[in-house]
């Protein structure tokens, strides 16, 4: 392993990279510290210009799931999505140069935590989980707290929380909860974006809500 490879991190987001400002900030911060960053995720919205212009950061976009899954029953569609993402992410990660650390966003937890844990074990690198929320609590909003898939998801997240090399989280309350629930130690990194993520102007806010109102009725005028 070269000296360059010793300062390589792979950031993993199983979602739209452009919609993940915290992980973009992590990638930019790592680059500023001299790390080479492979950023794995999905396309869609445009990431921040500073990320795109950074020569130390390379984006690796995964292929979206084919639309056929939307015609399947809900649970079967979810299973098809997980299988597709599992193999897509696995093939993507093993095709990259081995990093010293993986930094993976959670949620979504399934299948990203399992795939990253497997590849980190294969390469003997460290897996770091950045906890934004719990996947099982989000799943319970759709399926209900008593659903077997919610129970499995909770066990699954706890399994990898205890086996991660490090855990980051967004609040002190989550740090305490991770320890009480799964005996997982975490470090709080407060969700304060860098200066590159500025508040938008009033005109920009107005334009944004006009666009959103065309797609989501909750943003439209009630008059």
C-alpha positions as CSV (number, residue, x, y, z in Angstrom):
1,X,0.0,0.0,0.0
2,X,1.4,3.4,-1.0
3,X,1.6,6.5,1.2
4,X,-1.2,7.9,-1.0
5,X,-3.4,4.9,-0.3
6,X,-2.8,5.2,3.4
7,X,-4.7,8.5,3.3
8,X,-7.8,7.3,1.4
9,X,-11.4,7.3,2.7
10,X,-14.5,5.9,1.0
11,X,-17.7,7.8,1.8
12,X,-20.9,5.8,1.2
13,X,-24.4,7.3,0.9
14,X,-27.1,4.9,-0.3
15,X,-29.0,7.9,-1.7
16,X,-28.8,11.1,-3.7
17,X,-25.3,12.6,-3.0
18,X,-26.7,16.1,-3.7
19,X,-29.3,15.6,-1.0
20,X,-26.6,14.7,1.6
21,X,-25.1,18.0,2.7
22,X,-23.6,16.5,5.9
23,X,-21.7,13.8,4.0
24,X,-20.6,16.3,1.4
25,X,-19.2,18.3,4.2
26,X,-17.4,15.3,5.6
27,X,-15.9,14.6,2.2
28,X,-14.7,18.2,1.8
29,X,-13.3,18.3,5.3
30,X,-11.4,15.0,4.7
31,X,-10.0,16.4,1.4
32,X,-8.8,19.5,3.2
33,X,-6.9,17.3,5.7
34,X,-5.1,15.7,2.8
35,X,-7.2,12.5,2.2
36,X,-8.1,11.1,-1.1
37,X,-11.9,10.6,-1.0
38,X,-14.0,8.1,-3.0
39,X,-17.6,9.3,-2.7
40,X,-20.1,6.5,-3.6
41,X,-23.8,7.1,-4.0
42,X,-26.6,7.9,-6.4
43,X,-26.9,10.8,-8.8
44,X,-29.9,13.1,-9.1
45,X,-29.5,16.5,-7.7
46,X,-26.3,18.4,-8.3
47,X,-23.7,18.3,-5.4
48,X,-22.1,21.4,-4.1
49,X,-19.6,23.1,-6.5
50,X,-16.8,22.9,-3.9
51,X,-17.2,19.1,-3.9
52,X,-17.3,18.9,-7.7
53,X,-14.2,21.1,-8.1
54,X,-12.1,19.3,-5.5
55,X,-9.4,17.2,-7.2
56,X,-9.1,15.0,-4.1
57,X,-12.7,13.8,-4.3
58,X,-14.0,11.4,-6.9
59,X,-17.7,10.6,-7.3
60,X,-18.7,7.1,-8.1
61,X,-22.4,6.9,-9.1
62,X,-24.3,3.7,-8.8
63,X,-27.0,2.6,-11.3
64,X,-30.6,3.2,-10.3
65,X,-33.0,0.3,-9.7
66,X,-34.9,-0.5,-12.9
67,X,-38.6,0.6,-12.7
68,X,-40.0,-2.9,-12.9
69,X,-40.0,-3.1,-9.1
70,X,-42.7,-0.5,-8.8
71,X,-45.2,-3.0,-10.3
72,X,-44.5,-5.6,-7.6
73,X,-46.3,-6.0,-4.2
74,X,-44.8,-3.7,-1.6
75,X,-42.7,-6.2,0.3
76,X,-41.6,-7.9,-2.8
77,X,-40.6,-4.5,-4.3
78,X,-38.7,-3.8,-1.1
79,X,-36.8,-7.1,-1.4
80,X,-36.0,-6.5,-5.1
81,X,-34.7,-3.0,-4.2
82,X,-32.5,-4.4,-1.4
83,X,-31.0,-7.2,-3.6
84,X,-30.3,-4.7,-6.4
85,X,-28.6,-2.2,-4.0
86,X,-26.6,-4.9,-2.3
87,X,-24.9,-6.2,-5.4
88,X,-24.6,-2.7,-7.0
89,X,-22.8,-1.4,-3.8
90,X,-20.7,-4.5,-3.4
91,X,-19.4,-4.5,-7.0
92,X,-18.8,-0.7,-6.7
93,X,-16.8,-1.0,-3.5
94,X,-14.6,-3.9,-4.6
95,X,-13.7,-2.1,-7.8
96,X,-12.2,0.8,-5.9
97,X,-8.7,1.1,-4.4
98,X,-8.9,-0.2,-0.7
99,X,-9.3,2.8,1.7
100,X,-8.1,2.9,5.3
101,X,-11.7,3.9,6.4
102,X,-15.2,3.6,5.2
103,X,-17.6,6.4,6.3
104,X,-21.2,5.2,5.8
105,X,-24.3,7.2,6.3
106,X,-27.2,5.7,8.3
107,X,-30.1,5.5,7.4
108,X,-30.6,3.8,5.1
109,X,-29.1,0.8,6.9
110,X,-30.2,-2.1,4.7
111,X,-28.1,-3.2,2.9
112,X,-25.4,-0.6,3.2
113,X,-24.2,-1.4,6.7
114,X,-23.8,-5.1,5.8
115,X,-22.1,-4.6,2.5
116,X,-19.6,-2.0,3.9
117,X,-18.9,-4.2,7.0
118,X,-18.2,-7.2,4.7
119,X,-15.9,-5.3,2.4
120,X,-14.1,-3.6,5.3
121,X,-13.5,-7.0,6.8
122,X,-12.2,-8.3,3.5
123,X,-9.7,-5.5,3.2
124,X,-9.1,-5.1,7.0
125,X,-10.1,-1.5,7.0
126,X,-12.2,0.4,9.5
127,X,-15.9,1.1,9.2
128,X,-17.3,4.3,10.6
129,X,-21.1,4.9,10.8
130,X,-22.5,8.4,10.8
131,X,-25.9,8.1,12.4
132,X,-28.4,10.7,11.2
133,X,-31.4,8.7,12.5
134,X,-32.6,5.1,12.9
135,X,-33.7,3.1,9.9
136,X,-36.0,0.9,11.9
137,X,-38.0,3.9,13.3
138,X,-38.5,5.2,9.8
139,X,-39.6,1.8,8.6
140,X,-42.1,1.6,11.5
141,X,-43.9,4.7,10.2
142,X,-45.0,2.6,7.2
143,X,-45.2,-0.9,8.6
144,X,-46.1,-0.3,12.2
145,X,-43.9,-0.9,15.3
146,X,-44.9,-4.6,15.6
147,X,-44.0,-5.7,12.1
148,X,-41.3,-8.4,11.9
149,X,-39.3,-6.4,9.4
150,X,-39.1,-3.5,11.9
151,X,-37.8,-6.0,14.6
152,X,-35.3,-7.3,12.2
153,X,-34.1,-3.9,11.1
154,X,-33.7,-2.9,14.8
155,X,-31.6,-6.0,15.5
156,X,-29.6,-5.4,12.3
157,X,-28.7,-1.8,13.1
158,X,-27.7,-2.8,16.6
159,X,-25.5,-5.6,15.3
160,X,-23.4,-3.3,13.1
161,X,-23.5,-0.4,15.6
162,X,-21.5,-2.6,18.1
163,X,-19.1,-3.9,15.4
164,X,-18.3,-0.6,13.8
165,X,-14.8,0.8,14.5
166,X,-16.3,4.2,15.3
167,X,-19.8,5.7,15.4
168,X,-20.7,9.4,14.9
169,X,-24.1,10.9,15.6
170,X,-25.8,14.2,15.4
171,X,-26.9,14.8,19.0
172,X,-25.9,14.1,22.6
173,X,-29.3,12.4,23.0
174,X,-28.6,10.0,20.2
175,X,-25.2,9.2,21.7
176,X,-26.8,8.2,25.0
177,X,-29.5,6.3,23.2
178,X,-27.0,4.3,21.1
179,X,-25.2,3.3,24.3
180,X,-28.3,2.5,26.3
181,X,-30.0,0.5,23.5
182,X,-27.0,-1.3,21.9
183,X,-24.0,-0.6,24.2
184,X,-22.5,1.2,21.2
185,X,-20.0,4.1,21.8
186,X,-20.4,7.2,19.7
187,X,-18.9,10.6,19.2
188,X,-21.2,13.6,18.7
189,X,-20.5,15.6,15.5
190,X,-23.1,18.4,15.6
191,X,-24.9,19.0,12.4
192,X,-23.4,22.4,11.6
193,X,-22.7,22.7,7.9
194,X,-19.6,24.6,6.7
195,X,-19.7,28.1,5.3
196,X,-20.1,26.7,1.8
197,X,-23.7,25.7,2.7
198,X,-25.3,29.2,2.9
199,X,-28.9,30.2,3.6
200,X,-30.7,31.0,0.4
201,X,-32.2,34.4,-0.2
202,X,-35.9,35.3,0.1
203,X,-36.3,35.3,-3.7
204,X,-34.6,31.9,-3.9
205,X,-36.9,30.6,-1.1
206,X,-39.9,31.9,-3.0
207,X,-38.8,30.2,-6.3
208,X,-38.1,27.0,-4.5
209,X,-41.6,26.8,-2.9
210,X,-43.2,27.6,-6.2
211,X,-41.5,24.6,-7.7
212,X,-42.4,22.4,-4.8
213,X,-46.0,23.5,-4.9
214,X,-46.4,22.1,-8.4
215,X,-45.4,18.6,-7.1
216,X,-46.6,18.6,-3.5
217,X,-49.9,19.9,-2.5
218,X,-48.7,20.7,1.1
219,X,-46.6,23.5,-0.3
220,X,-49.4,25.1,-2.4
221,X,-51.5,28.1,-1.2
222,X,-54.6,27.3,0.8
223,X,-56.4,30.4,-0.4
